[in-house]
Amino acid sequence: MNSLVDKYNIPGPRYTSYPTVPYWDESSFSPETYKETVIRSFNESNSEEGISIYIHLPFCEALCTFCACHKRITKQHSVEIPYLESVLKEWNLYLKLFSEKPKLKELHLGGGTPTFFSPANLKTMLQGIFETVEIAEDPEFSFEGHPNNTTREHLQTLYDLGFRRVSFGVQDYDPKVQKAINRIQSYEKVKEVTEFAREIGYRGISHDLVFGLPHQNWEVMENTIRKTMELKPDRLAFYSYAHVPWIKGVGQRGFDENDLPSGDEKRRLYENGKKLLEDLGYIEVGMDHFALEHDDLYQSMKQGKLHRNFMGYTSSKTLLMVGLGMSAISDSWYAFAQNVKTVEEYQKMVEEGEIPVVKGHILNQEDLSVRRHILNLMCQLETEFTYTNSFPELKNSLHMLSEMQNDGLVEVYDTRVKITEKGRAFTRNVAMVFDLRMMRNKPETRIFSMTI
């Protein structure tokens, strides 16, 4: 495995979208063309599957030095109400595009730190949205909670509003690692909020763990996993740390790069961690995720319904996902659009009655075809080609897989590609073979994190 890591550990996308953000073609994009795709997607899907909403809540009280999200560090909670009022105003701009009341199937609060906001303020904002929609049967409402500031009141308030899933960012329990990433939180605190959620009735409790952080070794990682198992979350995200300090504003220079585990050591953390998780009853789902057999994520994978978007893996799919808030990304299936990345500019544009998108991409027919194949690989670990979903470089792409086939990472048939169990760790590498935009315009500088 180590030789394969050396061979395939190259910079590559995580494929929460295709085309990936650096390859968005903005020459054909405008807010008006984006709105047209939103209307099209809504009209095609609202009455049946409904829509999704992602709300980006960017504020954090402290900077975690491993984080690459768009955030604003502040201890001033006076920012809460003005920001949430802007979110509601932005949502009202979308409502003007819709021909009927939206059916809300999925809702996710991300950040930043959603639990930076008080339960009362979150409730006011959410009720403002719920008054304008029809809530679908068995909706998927979820939020990200920081163990240090998620209170029982947060959990109860959001549960009463229909939330049944919560994800707690744990990362690692080792004090030295926590100090390096500026994320100090005790096992006791994580245990407390996990038990609160379980007592209240949440059916989907997730913990996020990260491997490849500074000062991690297998002893450290094993201790974190075994402590996590004492709490038995329904699912786990077991992420590779994405070291991208060259991206402006991510704050990933809070430690010496020599403190990071090497490629081989990092892969060992994953391989050993995966084996331990499976020994403890978890099943790998897609890439980076593990779930117990009863969890919706595993069940959706079994049923071929697993989906991946900017929210990560989801157990159901909607054609339209509206992103609200500073830096949020929307996906109308036919287009991607990202909001402006500062709170001030976001609020200014919303006040002026503009949907605050700053850049995006309109997908052409080739993009839609390639996107489907990459989604299939990321979610089902296989894809099938027909005359209608082919593309000019397909023969070359399949030829590029021959070396991966020789290494036992993929099986290639006449019209089908399947990632093997051995190849799971290299899913991003397999997907890259079909990334036509990147193949035609290879980056001259490093713009992605390493695949391993």
N, C-alpha and C positions, 0 to 999 in steps of 0.2 A: 504493500500500500504506500510506503514512504516514497518509492520511486515514482509511483503514479502521482503523488502529491507534487513532487518536484516538477513533473512533466506538465501537469494541468493547472497548477496554482498560478493563474494569471489574472490580471484585472478584468472584471466582467460585471454586467448588470445583474440586479436581483429580479428583474422582470416583473415588477408590479404594474408595468404597462409595456405595450409595444405599439409604436416605436417608444424607446426609452427617452426620457426628458432631454438629454443632450442632442438627440436626433429629431426633435420636433422641427418641422418645416413651418416657420412662421410667415413665410411669404404668402401663403394662401389663407392665413388665419386672420380673422377680425372678430370683434365681439358680435357683430351682426351675423356672420356665418355660423359662429358658435351657437347663438340663440336659435338659429334655424334648425340645427341638429338636435338641440334640446326639445324643441317642439315636435320634431319628427319622432324622436325616441319616445317621448311622452305619449304621443298619439298611438304609437304602435304597441305600447306595453302596459300603460297605466291600468286599464280595466282588468287585466288578467294578473300579471305578476306584481304590479305596483312599482314604487320607486324606493331608492335608498337615499339617506341623508348622512353626510359626514360633517361634523362640526369641530373645527379646530379651535381649541382653547389654549392660547399660547403661553400663558403666564406661569412662571415658576419662581419660587422664593430663593432658590440656589441653583447654580450651574453645575450639572453633572458633566464631567469632562469627557465621557465616552459618547455623549449624545450628539447626533447629527440632525436633530429636528429643528424646525424654525420656532424659536421661542423668544420670550421677553422676560428678563430677570428683574423682579421687583418684589418688595415686601408691602407695597402700597395697595391695599385691597379696595381703595377708592376707584380703581380702574375697572372693577367688575361690572357694575351696572351700565356704564357707557358702552363697554364692549358688547355686552349681551344685547343691548338695545340695537346696536349696529347689526348684529347677527339677525335679529328679527326683521330689521328693515331690508337687509339683503334678501332674506327669504320672501318677503313681500314683493320684491322685484321679480323673483322667479314665478310667483303665483300669477303675475300678470301675463305670463307666457302660456299658462295652461288653460285648456278648453273646458276642463271639469275639475272637480275636487280631487287632489292627489290621493292615491291609496299608499299609505306609508308601510312598507314591508320591513325595511332595515333602518336602524339609526345607531350611529356610533359617535361617542364623545372621545376625542383624542387630543393630543397636545404635544408639548407643554404638559401641564398638570391640570386636568379637568377638576380635580378635587381641591385646587387652589380656590375655586369659587365656592361660596357658601351654598348649603343645600337650598335655602330659601330663594337665592338668586337663580340657581339652576332650575328650580321648579317654575319660577315665573317665566323664564325664557322658554322652557319646554312646553308649558301650557299654552304659550303664545303660538307655538307651532302646531300643537295638537288641535287647537280650535279651528285650524284651517284645513285639516286633512281627515280622511277616513283611515282609521288604523286597520290594517289587514288582519286576517285571522292568523293567530300564532306568529306575531311579529318577532323579529330578532333585534332587541335593543341591548346595547352593551356600552361599557365605558371603561376607561383606564383609570386606575386609582393608585395614588402614591401611598404606600403603607403608613408613612409618617403623618399624613394629614387626612386620610380617609376616616371619617367618623362613623359611628353607628347611625347617626342621623343622615349622613350622606347615603348610606346603603339603604336605609328604610325609605327615605324620600324617593330615591330613584326606583326602588322596587315598587312602591305604590304607584309610580307613573308607568309601570310596565317593563322595567329593565329586569332581565333575568341572567345576564352575563356580566362578569366583572373580571378585569385582568389587572393583576398586581405586578408592578415592576420590582423584581427581587434582585436580579443580576448576579449577585454573589454574596455569601455570608462572611467571607474572610475579612477581618478588620484591616489588613494591609491593602487588600484590593479595594475595599470600600473607601479607604482614605485616598488612594490614588485617583479614583474616579469621582471623588467628592459626593458619595452617595452612602451616607452613614445611616443604617437602619438595622435594628436588632431582629433576630429570629422571633423573639417574644412579640414584637409589634406585628410582624407578618402573621404570626399564629393568631393573634387577637383579631385582626381584621378578617382573616380567612374564616375563623369560627363565627364571627358576627354575620358574615355573608351567608354561611351555611345555615345558621339558626333562623335568619330572616326568610330563607327559602330560595336563594339563588341556585339555579340548576346547572349553571356553567361557571365554574371558578377556574381561572387560569393564572399561572405564574410565568413570568418571563425570566429566563436565565440566559446569560451571555457567556460564551467561551471565547478565549483569545484576549481577555483583558490583561492589563499589566499585573505582573507578579503571580499570575495563575499557573499552577502546575496540576498534575492529576490528583495529588493529595487534597489540594484546595477544592478542586472541582467535585471530587467524590464526596467530600464533606457537605458541600452545598446541595448536591443531588439527594443525598441521604436525609438531610434535614427537610428538604422539600417533600420527600416521600412520606415523612411523618405527618404531613398535612394533607397528602393525597389530593391535589387539585385535579379537576376533571380533565384538564388539558394543560399542556406546556408548550411554550415557544422556547426553543433551544437555539438561540441565534448566534451566528458568527459575528464577532465584533468587527464592524466596518470602519477601518482606520482611514479617514479622509480629511486630514488636517488642512489640506490645501484649499478646501472649500471655505469661502469667507464666512466667518461667524459661527462655525460649529463648536469652537472652543475645545478642540481635541489636542491641546498642547499642554495639558496639566500634568504630564509625566514624561519621562525619558523613553524614547522609542526602544531603547535597549532593554527596557523592562517588559516589553511585549514578548510572549512566547514565539518561538520560531515557527515556520510553516509546518515542520514535522511535529513539533510539540502541540501546536494548535490542532492539527488533524487528529492527534492521539487523544486530545481532550474530547473531541467530537466522537471518535470511534468508541472509546471507552465509555463515554457518557451515554451514547446510544445503546450500547450493549447493556449497561446497568439499568437504563430506563425500561428496556424491553424485558429484562429479567424481573423487573418490578411490576410488570403488567401493562406497560404503555406500548402503543402501536404507532409507528412512524406514519405521519400523514403528509403527503406532498414533500415539501422541503422545509426543514427547520422546526417542524411541529410534531408533537406527540399527543395522543389522546387515549383515554380509557375506552373500552369497547362500547360503553353506553353513550358516549358523548356524540353530539350531533356532527362534529367535524369528521369523526371516523365513519359514522353512518353515511354521511353525504359522499365521502370518498368511495365507499362500497357501492353506493347507488349511482355513481358517475355524475354527481351533482356538485362536487367541490368546485369552488370558483376562487379566483385570485384577482385582487385589484389593489388600489392604493391603501386600503384598509388591511391588506394582508390576505390570508385565506378566510373565506366565508363559506358557510354551509348552504347558502342559497345564492341565486344570482338575480339581479335586476338589470334591465337594459340601461336604465338611467340612474346615475349616482350624482347627486348635487352636493358639492363641497361648499360649506359656508365658513366664513371666517378668514382671517389673515393667512395667506399662503396656501389655503386649502385647494385641492385639485378636484375638479369635477370630471366625470366620465359619462358622456352621452352615448357611448359605444361608437358613434361615428366621429367623435371629436374628444380631445382632452383640452382642458383649460385650467390654468393656475391663477389664483388671485394674487394681488400685490403682496409683497413680503414684509411691509412695515405696518404696524397698528395705525399710525397716523394717516398714511396714505389710504389704507383700507377704509377707515372711518370717513375720510373726506369724500371718497368716491361714492360710498353708499349714501351719504348725506346729499350728494348732488344727483341722486337717482340713477347711478350707473352700476350695473353688475360689475364688480371690481376685478375683472380678469385682466391680466397683464401680458400673458403669452399662452400659446396653445398649439394644437396640431389638428388638422382635419384629415381623417384617415381616408386614403383612396382604396380602391378595390384590392390592390396587392397588399396594402397594410392590413386590411380586414382578414385576408386569407392567412397571412403570416401570423397575425395576432392569435387567430384560432389555433394554429399548430403549436405556438409557444405556450398558450394556455393549456392545451392538452398535455404537453410534456410536463409543465409545472404542476398540474393538478392530478393527472391520471398516469403520468410517466410513460405515455405512448401517444402516437398520433398516426392517422391514416390519410393517405393522399388519394385523391380522385382527379379526374380530368378537370372538374369545376373548381377545385381548390388548390390547383398546382400553381407554379410560377416559373419564370424562365431559368432561374439558377438552381432548380430542384436537383437536377442531375449532379451538378457540382457540389451541392450541399450533402447529398447522399454519399458522394465520393469522399468528402472530407470526414465522414463518419467511419471510414474503413479502418483508420488507425484505432479509433475508440472501440470498434468492433473487435479488432485483434487483441485489445487490452481487456476485453470482456465487460466493457461498460454499457454497450448497447447491442441489441439484436436488430438487424436490418433485413426486412423482407421486401418483396416486390413493391408493395404499396404501403408498408407500415414500418414504423420505427418504434422500438420499445426499449426503455431504459431498464437495465438489469438491477438486481439488488446491489450488486457490487458497484454499479454505476450511479446509484442514488446520490452519493456525495458529490457527483460531478454533473448534476442536473443543469446547473447554470451553463457549464461548458457545452453540453449537448444543445441547449437552446440557442447558444451563440452561433452555432453552425447555420441556423435558419434566419439569423438577424441580418436581413438583406441590407438595411440602411447602414449598419455598422461595417459590413463587408465592403460596401461600395465607398465608404468614407471612413477609413480606419483612423482612430484618434492619433494625433501626433504627440499629445501629452497624456499623462495618466488622468482619467476622469472617473474611474470606477474603483471600488474596493476590490481586494483579491477574492477570487472565487472560493478559495479553501480557507 
